[in-house]
Amino acid sequence: ETGVTQSPTHLIKTRGQQVTLRCSSQSGHNTVSWYQQALGQGPQFIFQYYREEENGRGNFPPRFSGLQFPNYSSELNVNALELDDSALYLCASSLDAVGGREQYFGPGTRLTVT
Amino acid sequence: DQQVKQNSPSLSVQEGRISILNCDYTNSMFDYFLWYKKYPAEGPTFLISISSIKDKNEDGRFTVFLNKSAKHLSLHIVPSQPGDSAVYFCAASAQSGNTGKLIFGQGTTLQVKP
């Protein structure tokens, strides 16, 4: 059983640009959640996808969007990048969207916006 | 509005002694709590969890205690080992919810000295 993987590991973008981050969930996990972790803070929930539909969203603007595909892969897209978007982005997969399920995290993508 | 708080940014203990990490929460809807450990350049790794119907859960060297009336939980590590040195996050969720989103604290950096 493979774990959760993310790509790329690091990314540097310029303010105003767009970025796509990718995640591959554990096989059989039909739920993926995305989190943003700023320096010195805990991860903050961005949104969750369950069976390819958005299933809950945190306090993030619409320029943060996502996709989930049938092959257990998913994407986080951020448009019109701002300096404050610089953070570690984590995806986490779980068996389903039931509250209380353990979530299995990938290593993250470190995004730097200059 | 920080719903989950870890008020100690860091903790240093001697190898073999007990490590106690604390976490407070404000939302009474939370009924499932998890602890994650994070090493640098890796994603958070699930450690142990507890449901609100229990007040204690034990797994080897790790024990989590929950005091619902005080809205407080703690993680005890006995005996502490140098390999336990990492950032520890507590997280909370509402099992009655249909997203299972996790609300994280800010983290506590544990250093176990040989």
Interface residues (C-beta under 8 A of the other chain):
Chain A: V4 Q6 T31 S33 Y35 G40 Q41 G42 P43 Q44 F45 Q48 N55 G56 G58 L90 A92 S94 D96 A97 V98 G99 G100 R101 E102 Q103 Y104 F105 G106 P107 G108
Chain B: V4 Q6 D31 Y32 L34 Y36 A41 E42 G43 P44 T45 F46 S49 S51 F89 A91 S93 A94 Q95 S96 G97 N98 T99 G100 K101 L102 I103 F104 G105 Q106 G107
